[in-house]
């Protein structure tokens, strides 16, 4: 068999796409390798959210180009896919003369045909195609959790974000297709399913019968077995009372919402083209907390958005405290030229100042995470064992807290265990099974 070396950069959606690529190519004579020197086909699956991710992808291509030049007798092929492909398009073929194939996020299932064509020509395939459903095997990473994409794309056009340009407008898979894949996941022994979408609460809007996210969650919750369901991400004002109610009353759906806020200041939120203000976000968080016991609410924040003042930045720090967010992902603003904010060059904030603000933001996130964990000292929580290192077992709670078990018992990966929490740190908790 030919050897495939694939490197995945970016989010869970990229990881899910890679699983599909590996499974599909296994039907066409390719076997995955972790050794670059064995590879006949190189693919980098890219992220374009920040320039650092783009630079990493270009570095991979440069290294593979050198391998290709040094092994001319092997007929090595090099491809790039993911968000950078949709962003940079044909220019990638000019920038990297040893690159054979550029294909987009919506062209994955064309890959076998594209690989046949690149024996004779270099190709850029970026058609806006519908989501394809087929019976190719999905080669999932060995784990307790499996990714399950329910939709792709975004209609929101936040001023800093390239996703609508790289993954296109929102397109949902049918409930039937999602249920079929979920059943397959569970039949293979996975204990958690994470539903993926740029905005899962917009699920179904482009489908014929307009099923909504709450209906999808209900259908998945009715599946038989001992398993969990997670989902990410949610747009604040798209979270409905029906979704909250389904999570509250479900058996399988975890008590965890990831709700990106991005800034704690109303003016900055408007400049970001976010369709809510701080008070609306606060009301949504409070509604969720009032209805769902032990719920975890996590968020995303950007430090140093163009024109953000020191006072406006400090509003974000205050918001993390006031909202009692359990954890947040953070990043310094990274200009994306195609976006509205990326063109605000006269309002850009100095890199050193962005780094300073990011450091302050990260310290606040650490503080919030520790406070969140401390609430559970003395509590009994169900965890799903997902790892063991040096005899210490690790698992996650339903609300996504990492727990280490401190006792002498033996457990199986994928086993559910009730644990009493007796100690916590910033990023994890410790306890004994009961």
SULNOR-V853036 format. One record per residue. PHI is phi in degrees with one decimal (* if undefined). PSI is psi in whole degrees, -180 to 180 (NA if undefined). NEAR is the number of other ideal C-beta (glycine too) atoms within 8 Angstrom. Layout:
phi->PHI psi->PSI near->NEAR
phi->PHI psi->PSI near->NEAR
//
This chain:
phi->* psi->151 near->5
phi->-72.6 psi->155 near->8
phi->-104.8 psi->131 near->13
phi->-110.0 psi->126 near->14
phi->-113.2 psi->118 near->14
phi->-125.0 psi->132 near->12
phi->-115.9 psi->128 near->9
phi->-111.6 psi->123 near->8
phi->-116.0 psi->140 near->12
phi->113.7 psi->-150 near->13
phi->-86.6 psi->-178 near->7
phi->-60.7 psi->-32 near->9
phi->-63.7 psi->-39 near->13
phi->-63.6 psi->-42 near->15
phi->-62.6 psi->-41 near->12
phi->-65.1 psi->-42 near->12
phi->-60.7 psi->-41 near->13
phi->-63.3 psi->-41 near->11
phi->-59.3 psi->-38 near->13
phi->-70.6 psi->-39 near->12
phi->-63.0 psi->-47 near->14
phi->-61.8 psi->-45 near->12
phi->-63.4 psi->-43 near->12
phi->-65.5 psi->-45 near->14
phi->-70.5 psi->-20 near->13
phi->-64.6 psi->-23 near->11
phi->-82.3 psi->-8 near->8
phi->-123.6 psi->31 near->8
phi->87.0 psi->18 near->5
phi->-113.9 psi->141 near->12
phi->-126.3 psi->134 near->8
phi->-70.4 psi->141 near->11
phi->-129.4 psi->153 near->9
phi->-101.7 psi->4 near->4
phi->-109.3 psi->112 near->8
phi->-60.1 psi->-30 near->9
phi->-71.4 psi->-14 near->5
phi->-91.7 psi->-16 near->8
phi->-69.6 psi->138 near->13
phi->-98.3 psi->-27 near->11
phi->-134.3 psi->125 near->15
phi->-107.6 psi->135 near->15
phi->-134.2 psi->130 near->13
phi->-110.4 psi->124 near->15
phi->-99.8 psi->115 near->14
phi->-109.0 psi->160 near->16
phi->-121.0 psi->142 near->14
phi->-120.7 psi->13 near->14
phi->-62.6 psi->-40 near->12
phi->-130.6 psi->154 near->9
phi->-62.3 psi->-33 near->8
phi->-58.6 psi->-40 near->7
phi->-66.9 psi->-39 near->14
phi->-63.5 psi->-44 near->12
phi->-62.3 psi->-38 near->8
phi->-62.3 psi->-43 near->9
phi->-62.0 psi->-44 near->15
phi->-64.5 psi->-35 near->10
phi->-63.6 psi->-42 near->8
phi->-59.6 psi->-47 near->11
phi->-59.8 psi->-40 near->14
phi->-62.4 psi->-43 near->9
phi->-64.2 psi->-42 near->9
phi->-70.8 psi->-33 near->14
phi->-61.4 psi->-38 near->12
phi->-65.3 psi->-43 near->8
phi->-61.9 psi->-40 near->13
phi->-63.6 psi->-43 near->11
phi->-65.5 psi->-35 near->8
phi->-81.0 psi->-10 near->6
phi->-131.2 psi->57 near->8
phi->-63.9 psi->-22 near->6
phi->-78.7 psi->-9 near->4
phi->-92.2 psi->-10 near->6
phi->54.7 psi->48 near->5
phi->-68.3 psi->139 near->12
phi->-117.0 psi->144 near->11
phi->-125.3 psi->132 near->16
phi->-133.2 psi->155 near->14
phi->-130.2 psi->137 near->16
phi->-137.7 psi->-174 near->16
phi->88.8 psi->-163 near->18
phi->-70.3 psi->-32 near->16
phi->-63.1 psi->-36 near->15
phi->-60.0 psi->-47 near->16
phi->-69.5 psi->-24 near->14
phi->-83.8 psi->-45 near->11
phi->-94.7 psi->-23 near->8
phi->53.6 psi->-137 near->10
phi->-61.5 psi->-23 near->7
phi->-60.3 psi->-23 near->7
phi->-65.2 psi->-36 near->14
phi->-67.2 psi->-32 near->11
phi->-76.0 psi->-37 near->7
phi->-71.8 psi->-33 near->8
phi->-125.7 psi->92 near->12
phi->-64.1 psi->-17 near->5
phi->-92.3 psi->0 near->10
phi->-79.4 psi->131 near->15
phi->-98.7 psi->-31 near->9
phi->-146.1 psi->131 near->15
phi->-117.4 psi->120 near->17
phi->-135.3 psi->149 near->16
phi->-90.9 psi->176 near->11
phi->-64.7 psi->-22 near->14
phi->-101.3 psi->11 near->12
phi->-121.0 psi->16 near->14
phi->-57.2 psi->-44 near->13
phi->-76.8 psi->-2 near->9
phi->-86.0 psi->-9 near->11
phi->-54.5 psi->-46 near->12
phi->-55.7 psi->-43 near->10
phi->-68.3 psi->-37 near->7
phi->-65.8 psi->-37 near->13
phi->-65.5 psi->-32 near->11
phi->-66.6 psi->-39 near->7
phi->-71.6 psi->-31 near->9
phi->-75.9 psi->1 near->13
phi->-70.3 psi->-23 near->4
phi->-115.0 psi->-19 near->4
phi->-155.4 psi->161 near->5
phi->-90.1 psi->139 near->8
phi->-130.3 psi->142 near->11
phi->-120.7 psi->112 near->11
phi->-118.0 psi->107 near->11
phi->-134.9 psi->40 near->12
phi->-69.0 psi->148 near->8
phi->-86.5 psi->89 near->5
phi->-104.9 psi->154 near->7
phi->-69.2 psi->160 near->4
phi->-61.6 psi->129 near->8
phi->-98.2 psi->134 near->7
phi->-113.7 psi->128 near->6
phi->-149.2 psi->-179 near->5
phi->-102.4 psi->19 near->2
phi->-62.3 psi->142 near->9
phi->-64.8 psi->143 near->7
phi->-104.5 psi->119 near->9
phi->-89.6 psi->95 near->8
phi->-86.2 psi->146 near->11
phi->-61.8 psi->137 near->5
phi->-65.2 psi->119 near->3
phi->-169.7 psi->175 near->8
phi->-84.7 psi->-20 near->10
phi->-109.7 psi->144 near->11
phi->-126.1 psi->138 near->11
phi->-81.6 psi->139 near->12
phi->-136.9 psi->100 near->13
phi->-70.6 psi->130 near->11
phi->-106.0 psi->-18 near->12
phi->-163.0 psi->169 near->14
phi->-144.4 psi->151 near->13
phi->91.8 psi->175 near->12
phi->-153.6 psi->142 near->12
phi->-106.0 psi->3 near->9
phi->-83.5 psi->-29 near->10
phi->52.3 psi->52 near->8
phi->-59.8 psi->143 near->9
phi->-67.5 psi->-15 near->10
phi->-102.3 psi->-6 near->11
phi->-110.4 psi->137 near->12
phi->-94.0 psi->-6 near->12
phi->-54.0 psi->-46 near->11
phi->-60.3 psi->-26 near->13
phi->-86.0 psi->-28 near->8
phi->-96.4 psi->-36 near->13
phi->-109.3 psi->-1 near->13
phi->79.8 psi->-171 near->11
phi->-74.7 psi->164 near->8
phi->-63.4 psi->131 near->13
phi->-140.3 psi->126 near->10
phi->-104.1 psi->150 near->13
phi->-84.8 psi->158 near->9
phi->-71.3 psi->154 near->8
phi->-59.1 psi->-39 near->9
phi->-60.9 psi->-44 near->6
phi->-66.2 psi->-39 near->9
phi->-66.8 psi->-44 near->14
phi->-62.6 psi->-40 near->11
phi->-60.7 psi->-45 near->8
phi->-67.9 psi->-39 near->10
phi->-60.6 psi->-43 near->12
phi->-63.0 psi->-39 near->9
phi->-64.2 psi->-42 near->9
phi->-58.7 psi->-49 near->12
phi->-66.9 psi->-35 near->12
phi->-65.5 psi->-22 near->6
phi->-94.3 psi->8 near->8
phi->95.2 psi->2 near->6
phi->-69.2 psi->145 near->13
phi->-108.3 psi->-9 near->11
phi->-137.0 psi->144 near->12
phi->-124.1 psi->127 near->15
phi->-107.9 psi->116 near->13
phi->-77.4 psi->132 near->15
phi->-115.4 psi->141 near->13
phi->-174.8 psi->149 near->14
phi->-61.1 psi->-33 near->11
phi->-149.1 psi->88 near->14
phi->-62.2 psi->-26 near->14
phi->-72.7 psi->-10 near->11
phi->-91.4 psi->5 near->14
phi->-52.8 psi->137 near->13
phi->90.9 psi->-8 near->12
phi->-65.2 psi->-26 near->8
phi->-95.9 psi->-1 near->7
phi->-86.4 psi->159 near->9
phi->-59.8 psi->-47 near->3
phi->-93.7 psi->6 near->4
phi->52.6 psi->50 near->7
phi->-66.0 psi->148 near->9
phi->-108.9 psi->176 near->10
phi->-64.9 psi->-37 near->12
phi->-61.5 psi->-41 near->11
phi->-64.6 psi->-39 near->10
phi->-63.4 psi->-45 near->15
phi->-60.2 psi->-42 near->15
phi->-59.9 psi->-45 near->10
phi->-63.8 psi->-41 near->10
phi->-69.4 psi->-37 near->15
phi->-65.6 psi->-23 near->12
phi->-80.8 psi->-8 near->5
phi->-65.8 psi->147 near->12
phi->-83.5 psi->151 near->2
phi->127.2 psi->172 near->5
phi->-105.3 psi->97 near->4
phi->-155.8 psi->173 near->11
phi->-124.1 psi->156 near->11
phi->-125.9 psi->129 near->15
phi->-118.5 psi->167 near->13
phi->-150.8 psi->151 near->11
phi->-161.8 psi->142 near->11
phi->-110.8 psi->168 near->11
phi->-115.4 psi->137 near->13
phi->-87.4 psi->129 near->13
phi->-46.6 psi->-55 near->13
phi->-79.8 psi->-3 near->8
phi->-94.7 psi->-4 near->9
phi->-76.7 psi->118 near->13
phi->-95.6 psi->161 near->10
phi->-59.8 psi->-34 near->6
phi->-65.0 psi->-40 near->8
phi->-64.1 psi->-45 near->12
phi->-59.0 psi->-42 near->13
phi->-66.0 psi->-40 near->10
phi->-64.0 psi->-45 near->13
phi->-61.6 psi->-43 near->12
phi->-59.8 psi->-41 near->8
phi->-102.4 psi->7 near->5
phi->-85.8 psi->165 near->11
phi->-94.5 psi->-39 near->4
phi->-103.4 psi->-21 near->9
phi->-82.8 psi->127 near->14
phi->-74.4 psi->149 near->9
phi->-84.7 psi->73 near->11
phi->-153.2 psi->126 near->12
phi->-121.9 psi->127 near->11
phi->-102.3 psi->112 near->10
phi->-126.8 psi->92 near->15
phi->-57.8 psi->129 near->9
phi->-102.9 psi->-42 near->14
phi->78.4 psi->-37 near->11
phi->-155.7 psi->151 near->15
phi->-100.4 psi->17 near->11
phi->-122.5 psi->133 near->12
phi->-64.4 psi->-41 near->7
phi->-64.5 psi->-43 near->7
phi->-64.7 psi->-40 near->13
phi->-59.7 psi->-40 near->13
phi->-65.6 psi->-41 near->8
phi->-64.5 psi->-29 near->11
phi->-80.2 psi->-8 near->14
phi->62.3 psi->40 near->10
phi->-90.7 psi->136 near->10
phi->-91.9 psi->47 near->6
phi->-162.1 psi->164 near->9
phi->-115.7 psi->180 near->7
phi->-60.6 psi->-40 near->11
phi->-66.5 psi->-41 near->6
phi->-62.7 psi->-42 near->10
phi->-61.3 psi->-44 near->14
phi->-59.8 psi->-43 near->10
phi->-63.5 psi->-39 near->8
phi->-64.5 psi->-47 near->13
phi->-60.2 psi->-43 near->12
phi->-66.3 psi->-38 near->8
phi->-62.5 psi->-43 near->10
phi->-63.0 psi->-46 near->13
phi->-65.3 psi->-36 near->9
phi->-67.6 psi->-25 near->5
phi->-102.5 psi->-26 near->8
phi->-122.8 psi->119 near->10
phi->-70.5 psi->142 near->4
phi->56.2 psi->29 near->8
phi->-73.8 psi->142 near->11
phi->-103.1 psi->132 near->13
phi->-122.2 psi->118 near->13
phi->-115.1 psi->166 near->13
phi->-148.7 psi->179 near->14
phi->-127.3 psi->145 near->12
phi->-140.0 psi->146 near->15
phi->-111.2 psi->129 near->13
phi->-99.8 psi->132 near->15
phi->80.3 psi->33 near->12
phi->-58.5 psi->145 near->15
phi->-48.9 psi->129 near->10
phi->80.5 psi->-4 near->9
phi->-62.9 psi->125 near->11
phi->-85.5 psi->168 near->6
phi->-60.6 psi->-42 near->5
phi->-63.6 psi->-41 near->6
phi->-66.7 psi->-38 near->12
phi->-62.6 psi->-42 near->14
phi->-65.2 psi->-24 near->8
phi->-63.0 psi->-35 near->13
phi->-64.8 psi->-43 near->14
phi->-59.5 psi->-43 near->12
phi->-64.7 psi->-40 near->9
phi->-61.9 psi->-40 near->13
phi->-60.3 psi->-40 near->15
phi->-67.9 psi->-51 near->9
phi->-65.1 psi->-36 near->7
phi->-85.3 psi->-11 near->12
phi->53.8 psi->46 near->8
phi->-65.4 psi->141 near->14
phi->-78.8 psi->-33 near->10
phi->-165.7 psi->154 near->11
phi->-144.0 psi->140 near->12
phi->-80.7 psi->143 near->8
phi->-132.4 psi->155 near->11
phi->-160.1 psi->146 near->11
phi->-74.1 psi->145 near->11
phi->-57.9 psi->131 near->13
phi->-120.1 psi->115 near->9
phi->-62.3 psi->131 near->10
phi->-113.0 psi->108 near->13
phi->-53.1 psi->-33 near->6
phi->-73.4 psi->-16 near->7
phi->-89.4 psi->165 near->13
phi->-62.9 psi->-46 near->7
phi->-65.9 psi->-32 near->14
phi->-65.0 psi->-17 near->10
phi->-94.6 psi->-1 near->7
phi->-85.1 psi->49 near->10
phi->-59.1 psi->-31 near->6
phi->-73.3 psi->-10 near->4
phi->-110.0 psi->4 near->7
phi->-61.7 psi->147 near->8
phi->-99.5 psi->141 near->11
phi->-54.3 psi->141 near->6
phi->-58.0 psi->-40 near->6
phi->-65.2 psi->-37 near->6
phi->-69.0 psi->-38 near->9
phi->-63.1 psi->-41 near->13
phi->-62.6 psi->-40 near->9
phi->-62.7 psi->-46 near->8
phi->-65.2 psi->-39 near->12
phi->-62.7 psi->-39 near->13
phi->-62.8 psi->-42 near->8
phi->-64.6 psi->-43 near->11
phi->-61.5 psi->-43 near->13
phi->-64.1 psi->-37 near->9
phi->-65.2 psi->-38 near->8
phi->-66.8 psi->-39 near->11
phi->-63.9 psi->-41 near->12
phi->-60.6 psi->-45 near->9
phi->-61.1 psi->-44 near->8
phi->-65.5 psi->-40 near->15
phi->-63.9 psi->-43 near->12
phi->-63.3 psi->-44 near->11
phi->-60.2 psi->-41 near->9
phi->-62.3 psi->-45 near->12
phi->-66.1 psi->-37 near->13
phi->-62.4 psi->-25 near->8
phi->-62.8 psi->-21 near->7
phi->-101.3 psi->4 near->11
phi->-62.2 psi->128 near->9
phi->91.2 psi->-10 near->6
phi->-84.1 psi->156 near->8
phi->-106.6 psi->121 near->7
phi->-127.2 psi->144 near->14
phi->-82.1 psi->130 near->9
phi->-121.4 psi->154 near->13
phi->-106.9 psi->115 near->13
phi->-65.7 psi->124 near->17
phi->-126.1 psi->-3 near->11
phi->-164.3 psi->159 near->8
phi->-144.1 psi->130 near->9
phi->-135.6 psi->125 near->6
phi->52.5 psi->39 near->3
phi->81.5 psi->-2 near->4
phi->-100.3 psi->123 near->9
phi->-88.4 psi->140 near->9
phi->-122.9 psi->144 near->12
phi->-151.4 psi->178 near->14
phi->-123.5 psi->144 near->9
phi->-77.6 psi->170 near->10
phi->-59.3 psi->-35 near->10
phi->-92.4 psi->23 near->11
phi->72.7 psi->31 near->10
phi->-93.2 psi->137 near->12
phi->-82.6 psi->130 near->9
phi->-129.1 psi->134 near->16
phi->-104.5 psi->132 near->11
phi->-89.7 psi->128 near->18
phi->-110.6 psi->74 near->8
phi->-152.9 psi->179 near->6
phi->-98.5 psi->11 near->2
phi->-79.5 psi->160 near->6
phi->-104.5 psi->141 near->2
phi->-132.6 psi->166 near->11
phi->-107.0 psi->144 near->5
phi->-61.4 psi->131 near->9
phi->94.1 psi->3 near->9
phi->-89.5 psi->139 near->8
phi->-89.7 psi->132 near->9
phi->-137.5 psi->136 near->11
phi->-85.4 psi->128 near->10
phi->-128.5 psi->135 near->15
phi->-92.5 psi->123 near->11
phi->-80.6 psi->125 near->15
phi->-121.2 psi->-10 near->9
phi->-156.8 psi->148 near->8
phi->-137.3 psi->156 near->11
phi->-125.8 psi->-171 near->9
phi->-60.0 psi->-43 near->7
phi->-109.5 psi->-10 near->5
phi->-152.0 psi->173 near->11
phi->-127.7 psi->159 near->13
phi->-129.4 psi->142 near->12
phi->-165.5 psi->-179 near->14
phi->-121.7 psi->143 near->9
phi->-69.5 psi->153 near->11
phi->-127.0 psi->NA near->6
//
